[in-house]
Amino acid sequence: MKKSAKSEVTVAVVIPAYNAERTLAETISSVRNQTHHALDIVVVDDGSKDDTLAVAQEIVKIDPRVRILKQRNSGVAAARNAGWRSTPADLVAFLDADDLWSPDKIERQLVALETGGPQVGLVYTWYAMIDHKNYVIYRSNEISVEGDVLDEVLAKNFIGNGSSPLVRRNVLDATGGFDSSLQQREAQGCEDYLFYCLAAELSHFVVVPDHLVGYRQTPDNMSANLTRMLRSWILVADEMLKRHPERGFAIRAGLRGCGRWLAQRAVEQGRYRALIGLVATMSRHDKPIAAKMLVVDARSKAMKSLKKKARSWLKQEPYFSPNPNHRFALGTKYDAGWTVAPPHSCLSQIADLQTLTG
């Protein structure tokens, strides 16, 4: 049987990794397990101080599609940029070193990209939030925003994470990729969101309506600097307002939503000093939004939400769907039943790709 054109398309997968020894092997396995086998898997070691590099080197020995780039610690944006610039592939996907992919993610995104046509520059998916043992604890809202999405993405980061998109290389070339200056300004956190805004200026988006990303939440990343995240969003909002002053209403709506979400997150974690810092930071930029952050009874709203999710999880019932047999039902393991099969059929194609990349 003749292979389809999509099966021959090489997709680069860029995995920025910093001190990721505990999760990296599992993350790479979820890529090696893709039903689409023609992959250039680029692990970018961002100056890790643990055994991240050693973990990646062991995997390189058993799968010729995996290769490693090393750099001094420069942040996730610089690592992603180094990864996509190192590959000749016309399609690039990004995956954080502690997240997982469903085995059919890339294959289904390629179908959506082909169906959408050349005007589509980015394909995203929904995500399932997972804990440190890969159990599903939350599923993202089932948002299907497609086409010209600039107003929508300015008002809300509906993609929600950096491990979802499949992107055409020409979009990365045109936008420059991810802005590493946010880290230099001590405002990292919204690099992926800024890229989505820039990509939406140039191309259409489409969605694969399924939770094909396991987006990991652990005590480590839940304790991220919330005030820094808010500063990051403010810088992105300011940049987009300069570029699109006529879209000020959508940009301000996005800033308001970010402030509310971060305030609720601070309360959920019992970090009331962080809440004060968030309000102070916002007040220097937009006093009316800061005032609303205080007026909203964040604690009550957050606790009601948490209790509802907890009840659903304990019953192993989906939170956003009445179907108890949902593929990614709460309380089930995201990666249940997955195995990695070496893709012998595409070894010659990968060898050719490695020759091109040196």
N, C-alpha and C positions, 0 to 999 in steps of 0.2 A: 504494500500500500504506500502510495506517495505521501510524503510528509507535507503538512500544511506550511505555508510561508511563515506563519507565526512561530512554528516550532524551530525555525532556523534563525530567528532574530536573537541576537545576543543582547541580554540585558545586564548592565553593570549594577552590582549591589554594593553600596558603600556603607561600611560599618565603622563609625568612629568609636574608638575604645580607649577609655582612660580608667585604669585600676578596675578592670572588669573581669578579673580572673574567675569570679564565682559564677558568672552568668554567660560568658562569651561562648563557651563550647555549645551550650544549649541554643543560644541565639543563632550561631552558624549552622547548627544542625537543622534548624527550621528553614534555613535558606537552601541547604543541600537537599532537603526533602521536597523542594518545589517540583510540581508536576511539569513545569517548564524547565528543561535541563540546561539550555544554552545560557550560562551565566558566567560573568566575570566578577568574582566575589573579592572585593578589596577591603581588607581590614586595615584601618589606619590607627596605628598605635600612637596615641597622643602623649608620648612621654610618660607612660605608666611607670609606677614605682613598685608594682607587685608583679605577679607572674603572667600578666596578660599576654606579653609577647611569646612566652614559652607555650601557653595554651594554643595560640594561633599557629605557632611553628609545628606543633604536633599534628594539627589538622591539615596543614599544607602537605605533609608527608602522605596523606591518604586520599586527597582530592586535588587534582591538578587545576581545578577552577579557582582555588583559593590562593590569594597572594597577599603579601604584607607590605605596607608602607610604614616607615618610622619617621617621626618628627619630634622636635622639642615640644613640650607642652604649650599649646597655643589656643586651645579651646575647641569646642565642637564645630563651630562654623569653619574655622581654618582646616580642621580635619576633613570635614565633608568636601570642602573645596579641593583639597589635595587629592582626595579619592576620585571625584568625577573628572578632574583635569588629567588624571593619569590613564584614563581609558579611552579607546576610540569608539566605544559603543554609542549609538545614537539614542539609546533609552537608558535612564538611570533611576534606580530606586534607592532610597535611604532607609537604614534600619539602625536604631540605637542598640547598643551592646547588651542591654538587659531586656529587650523586647522580643516577641516571637511573631512569626507569620504562620497563618494557616497554609497548608501545602498547596492550595489552589490559588493563592493570592496573585502571583505574577501572571499566570495563565489567564485568569479572568480579567485582569487589568488590560492585558494585551487585546483581548476581544473587545473590551469597551473602547480602547483607543482606536482600533481599526473601524469599529462601528461609528464612532464619533467623527472621524475624518481628520484631515490635516489641520483644521482650525483648533483641535483639541491639543493642548500642551501639557495637561496634567490630569491624571486619574487618581482619585482618592478612594478610600474605603471607610467604613465604620470601624470602630474598635471595641474590644472587650477589655476592661480593666482587670488585671490579674495580680495576685499577691505573690509573696516570695516562693510559694509552693506551686504556682501556676493555676491556682483555683480562680475561677471567674467571680469577681466581687461586684461588678457593675458593668452595664452595657451602655455605650454611648447612645445619645438620642439618634433616631433613625432619620437624619437630615439628608435630603436629596436635592441639593442646590447645584444646578448645572447651567452650562452656557456661559454667557457674560456675567460673572459673579462678583465684579469689583465692589459694587455697593454692599453686597451681602458679606464679603470677607472683611471689608472695612468695619462693619458693624459687629462682626462676631467671627472668631476663629473657629469655624464650624468643622474644620478638619481635625483639630484638637491635639495633634501630636506630630512628631517628625518621622515616624516610621510607616506612614501610610502612603505617601504619594509615589507614583511612577511618573517621571518627567521626561519630556523630550529634551535632548541635548541643546537644541537651538534656543530653548527658553533659558536654560542655564547660561549659555553663552551671552545672550542678550541682557540678562539681568546681572551677570557677574556672580551668580550663585548666592552664597550666604555672607552676610555682613559681619566680619570678624572684629570690626571696630567697637561693637557693643561690649565685648569683653574688655577691651582696652579702656572703655569708659566706665567699667565696673557696672554695667547694665545688661549683662547677658541674660538670656532667658527667652527672648522673642525673636531669635534669629530665623527660626522656621516661619513664624508668622509674617515677618517682613518679606521673606521670600515669596510667600503665597500672595501677598498684596502686589508685589512687583510682577509676579507671573500672571496675575489676573488682569493686569494692564495690557498684556500682550497676547493672551490666548484664552480659549474657553476651557472650562473644567467639566469633567464628567465623574460620576460616582459608580462604584460597584456596591450595590446595596446589601452588604453583608459585613459581619464583624470579623474581618480577616486579619486584624492586628491584635496581638495580645500585648497591651500597654501596661507595663509593670509599675506597681506602686508599692514601695517598701518604706520602712521608717527612715531610711537614708534620704530618698528623694522627696518624701513628704515633709522633711524638715528643711527644705530649700529656703533661701532667703526671699521671703515674700515681698519685702520692700524693694529689693533689687529687681524682682520680676515686674513690679509696678513701674519702676524707673525705666525699665526696658520698653514696656508698652507705651509709656509717655513719649519716649524718643521716637518710636515707630509712628505714633499718632502725629507727632510734630512733623516728621518727614513726609508723611502722606498728605498732611494738610497743606504743606508747601507745594506739593505736586498736584493736589486736587482741592483747591479752596472751595470749589462749588459743591464738594461732597462733605462739608463740615458737619452736617447733621449726622450722617452715618458714622463718621470718625469719632464724634463725641459719644454716640451711642455705644460704640465699641469700647471707648475708655470707661464709660459709666458701667458697662457690664463687667469689664475686667476688675474695676475697683470693688464692685459688689461681690464678685466671686472670690477675690483674695481676702476680703473682710470675713466672709463666711468660712473660708478655709482656716483663717487664723482662729476663729472662735471654735471650730470643730476640734482643733488641736490644743485648745486652751492657752493660746499664745496671745494674751491680751496686750502685752507690751508691743508685740508685732502689729496688732490692730491699731494701736495709737500711732506707731510709726507709719503705717499705711495712710491713715487719715492726715497726718502731718505732711507727708510727701504729696498727697493729692491736693491738699489745701494750697500748697505753693504753686500748683499748676491750674487748678480749677476749684475754687472754693464752693460753688453750688453742689458739685458732685461730691466733694468731701463732706459737706453737711448731710447729704442724703445717705452717705455711708454710715453716719452716726444715728440718723433718724430711724433707719430700718432696724427692726429687732432681729439682728443677725443670729443671735444665739437661739432664739425660739425657732426661727425658720430652719436653721441648720440642724437642730436636734430633731425636729419633726421629720426632716428628710432622712437623717441617719436611722431613726427608728423604723421608718418605712422600709428602707433598704435592708436593714437587719432582719426584719420579719420576713421579707421576701427571700433573703439568702438562706435563712434557717429552714424555710419550707422548700428550698430549692425551686422556687418559682421565678420565672422571668420577671424582671422589674418593668420592662417596657413592652412586653408582649404577653397576651393571655395564653400563649401556647406553651404548655409545660414540657413539650418535647423539642424545644428550641435547640438548635445545634450548639449554641453556646449558653446554655441555661446557667443561671447563677448557682454556685456551689459545685459545679462540675469542673474537671481539669481541662484547661484549654487545649493541651497537647495530647489528650488521651488517644492511645492507639497509633501514634505516629511512628514511622520507622524511616531510616535513611537508606536509600538504594543508590549505589554508585551509578552514575549515568554513562555507561560504557559507550553508548551510541554517539555521544558528542565529544569524545576525547580529542579527535583530530581537529575539530573546530576550535576547541579551547587552546590546543597547541598553536594553531595559527594565530589566535588572538594574543597569546603570550609572546610570540615572535614580534608582533607589531608593537607591543608595549615595552619590549626590551627586558 
